[in-house]
C-alpha cells in the first residue's frame, strides 16, 4: 500500500446496533477493492475484522479493527467497532480518532438502541455522519419506513442521497439522487443504467430538496439559486460536502453488504463528502514544559506528534499500539517522547494493520493511522511527540465500569498469573478495571456488563492460562459506637515463671470522624513507658469489631487510670490489657454496623423516570436531585447503599432497554438498619463457626 497525504485520507468509524452489519460491510469493502477473493461471514468466524478467539466463538465484534483500503486514489481507514454495549470503550476510542462516522441501520429493524447511542456520539463529538441502511434484500425490509423513522427521530438534517431500485429479494441497486444516475450491482460489478421511469419523479423531488441545501451552504450559491441559474455538478457536490462536514446534512444511502450492493456508492460518497484530516480544525494540546496550549496542524514542517487510541496485548507478540499521527510524519528508527509519561521510546518500524495482518510501510504522514510494536511505557491515550517539541493531547474519557464482581483462582498459587493477566487486559481495554481490596481480601473486576466480564475471564484462561471463579463482591462494612462506656481492662498472669501484669481504666465515646487516643493519667498509675503500648493495643483492636469483625471507626479512647507491678508489668501486658478494655468498652457503648453509601448519577430518557426512581427507592436509596439534560434525558442523583449497587448495571440495562447509564462514587458511611444489621452479624458469626 502506498503512502498517502492527508487530503487523500478518510478515517471512518463504523457504528451501529449489534447485528446491523458493520463487519459485513467491512468484508464487502475488502471484496470490492480486490483485497479478498471471497466475503467472510461473522457467523462462520472467517472475517478479517473479527479475528480474536472470543469474537470467533461468539460471532460478534468485541474489539476495534482497522481495515485500510485504497479506492479511487484515496485511502480509507475503516474502523470497525463493536455494537454490543459492553464494549462501548472501543467505540469511544474509535470516535476520538475518526474524521467521520457511518452509522449502520438495519432495513428490517430500523432505529434501535445502538442507533440512538451512535447518533449521540456523532452529535456530542460533532462528527460528520453518513447513515447506511443495510439488509435491503431482507424479506421485511422497508426503506421508506426507516427513512421516515430517521427523520422523525433525528430531524431535518437527514437527507436521502439514494433511493433503492427494487425491494426485498428483487433489490438490485439504487438511484444516485445527486448525479441522477441509477447503479445496478452484480457481484463485484457496478453498472450505471438509466433511472427507471417509475422512480424519476421521486428522485427529482428529493434532488430539489438537496439543491436547496446546497444553496444554503454559500451566499453566492443562494443568489444563483434565486436567480434560477442551475448549479453545476461540481457546485452541487461541493455545497453538499460543506453541509455534511458542518453537520447540517446527514446523507442516507442504502444497500446489502452480504450481496455487495451499494458498497461502491458508499466508498464514493466517503471520498466525495467525508472530511479528510485537512478539513478538520488544528489539534490543541498542552506543552508540558510551559503548561501553555499549543496547536498542531498538518502543514509540512510541523514537528511529529501522535496519540495512541488502542492497545493490543498479546502474550506471544507483545504490545502493539495503534496510533493516529496528528502532525509531522512517523518513520522507522525514530526516537520519540511519550510526553504523557515523560519517557523516551524508539519506534522500530511502523506498520499498518488490516485486521491482524501487518502491512509494512516506510513512513506514515499526519492524518493517517498506523501501528507500532513493543513500546514499553505506552498505553492507550498517551501522546507521542518529537522530544524537542513536547505536547500532550487530551486523554480519551472512557466510561467508568458499572458492574463489579469478585474473582478468585481455581488453582492455588495462580494469584501472580492472574495479577499479570489482568494488568495486560486493562492495558488493552481501559473501560475495564480491577483492584485488590486489602480489607475483604478479594480481587474485584469492574466491567460494563456481564458479557464484558465473561470475555475478560475467558481471555485470562485462553491468553494467560489461568482459570477463575466469579462471586459477589463483599461489602466493606464498618463498626462504631453510639454510646459511652467506662471500663477496666486487666491482664494478670502470675503462675509459674515470669509474671505478666497490666491494668488500665478507660473511657470510650463516639467521635465525628477518625480515631483519637487521649491520656489523662495522674500520679503515675500507668507509667509513661507503657502508655504507647496501650495506644498500640487499642489501634490493633480497631481492625476487628465486636459485632461482625469489621474495622471500628469514629471512636475516642481515653486512658485515665490503671495500676502496674514493679516486676511483672511489661509493654505486652499493657497492650493485652488495652485490648481487653476495648472489647468490653465497645460492647457496652451500643455498637452499630455502618455501610458504605455511594452517590449514584443515572442518566435516562424521560419515559423511564418513574421506574428508575421507584427502583432506587426499593434499593433503600434517597433521591437528592434531578436535572433535565439537553438531549431529552434526565439526570437523577441519589445516595444508595453500596450493597444494593454491585449488579445495578444489569438491572438498569433491563429496565431501560440499555438506554440508561450511570456512575457511582463512594461518599460516606451510614448506620445499617437494625433488621439488616442483625442478619449481617448473624452471617458473620456463622462464618466464624
C-alpha positions, 0 to 999 in steps of 0.5 A: 500500500502506498503512502498517502497525504492527508487530503487523500485520507478518510478515517471512518468509524463504523457504528451501529446496533449489534447485528446491523452489519458493520463487519459485513460491510467491512468484508464487502469493502475488502471484496470490492477493492480486490483485497479478498477473493471471497466475503467472510461471514461473522457467523462462520468466524472467517472475517478479517475484522473479527479475528480474536478467539472470543469474537470467533466463538461468539460471532460478534465484534468485541474489539476495534479493527482497522481495515485500510483500503485504497479506492479511487486514489484515496485511502480509507481507514475503516474502523470497525467497532463493536455494537454490543454495549459492553464494549462501548470503550472501543467505540469511544476510542474509535470516535476520538480518532475518526474524521467521520462516522457511518452509522449502520441501520438495519432495513428490517429493524430500523432505529434501535438502541445502538442507533440512538447511542451512535447518533449521540456520539456523532452529535456530542463529538460533532462528527460528520455522519453518513447513515447506511441502511443495510439488509435491503434484500431482507424479506421485511425490509422497508426503506421508506419506513426507516427513512421516515423513522430517521427523520422523525427521530433525528430531524431535518438534517437527514437527507436521502442521497439514494433511493433503492431500485427494487425491494426485498429479494428483487433489490438490485441497486439504487438511484444516485439522487445527486448525479441522477444516475441509477447503479445496478450491482452484480457481484463485484460489478457496478453498472450505471443504467438509466433511472427507471421511469417509475422512480424519476419523479421521486428522485427529482423531488428529493434532488430539489430538496438537496439543491436547496441545501446546497444553496444554503451552504454559500451566499453566492450559491443562494443568489444563483439559486434565486436567480434560477441559474442551475448549479453545476455538478461540481457546485452541487457536490461541493455545497453538499460536502460543506453541509455534511462536514458542518453537520447540517446534512446527514446523507442516507444511502442504502444497500446489502453488504452480504450481496455487495450492493451499494458498497461502491456508492458508499466508498464514493460518497466517503471520498466525495463528502467525508472530511479528510484530516485537512478539513478538520480544525488544528489539534490543541494540546498542552506543552508540558514544559510551559503548561501553555496550549499549543496547536498542531496542524498538518502543514509540512514542517510541523514537528511529529506528534501522535496519540495512541487510541488502542492497545493490543496485548498479546502474550506471544507478540507483545504490545502493539499500539495503534496510533493516529499521527496528528502532525509531522510524519512517523518513520522507522528508527525514530526516537520519540517522547511519550510526553504523557509519561515523560519517557523516551521510546524508539519506534522500530518500524511502523506498520499498518494493520488490516485486521491482524495482518501487518502491512509494512510501510516506510513512513506514515504522514499526519492524518493517517493511522498506523501501528507500532510494536513493543513500546514499553511505557505506552498505553492507550491515550498517551501522546507521542511527540518529537522530544524537542517539541513536547505536547500532550493531547487530551486523554480519551474519557472512557466510561467508568465500569458499572458492574463489579464482581469478585474473582478468585483462582481455581488453582492455588498459587495462580494469584501472580498469573492472574495479577499479570493477566489482568494488568495486560487486559486493562492495558488493552481495554481501559473501560475495564478495571480491577483492584485488590481490596486489602480489607475483604481480601478479594480481587474485584473486576469492574466491567460494563456488563456481564458479557464484558466480564465473561470475555475478560475471564475467558481471555485470562484462561485462553491468553494467560492460562489461568482459570477463575471463579466469579462471586459477589463482591463483599461489602466493606462494612464498618463498626462504631459506637453510639454510646459511652462506656467506662471500663477496666481492662486487666491482664494478670498472669502470675503462675509459674515463671515470669509474671505478666501484669497490666491494668488500665481504666478507660473511657470510650465515646463516639467521635465525628470522624477518625480515631483519637487516643487521649491520656489523662493519667495522674500520679503515675498509675500507668507509667509513661513507658507503657502508655504507647503500648496501650495506644498500640493495643487499642489501634490493633483492636480497631481492625476487628469489631465486636459485632461482625469483625469489621474495622471500628471507626469514629471512636475516642479512647481515653486512658485515665487510670490503671495500676502496674507491678514493679516486676511483672508489668511489661509493654505486652501486658499493657497492650493485652490489657488495652485490648481487653478494655476495648472489647468490653468498652465497645460492647457496652457503648451500643455498637452499630454496623455502618455501610458504605453509601455511594452517590449514584448519577443515572442518566435516562430518557424521560419515559423511564423516570418513574421506574428508575426512581421507584427502583432506587427507592426499593434499593433503600436509596434517597433521591437528592436531585434531578436535572433535565439534560439537553438531549431529552434525558434526565439526570437523577442523583441519589445516595444508595447503599453500596450493597444494593449497587454491585449488579445495578448495571444489569438491572438498569440495562433491563429496565431501560432497554440499555438506554440508561447509564450511570456512575457511582462514587463512594461518599460516606458511611451510614448506620445499617438498619437494625433488621439488616444489621442483625442478619449481617452479624448473624452471617458473620458469626456463622462464618466464624463457626 
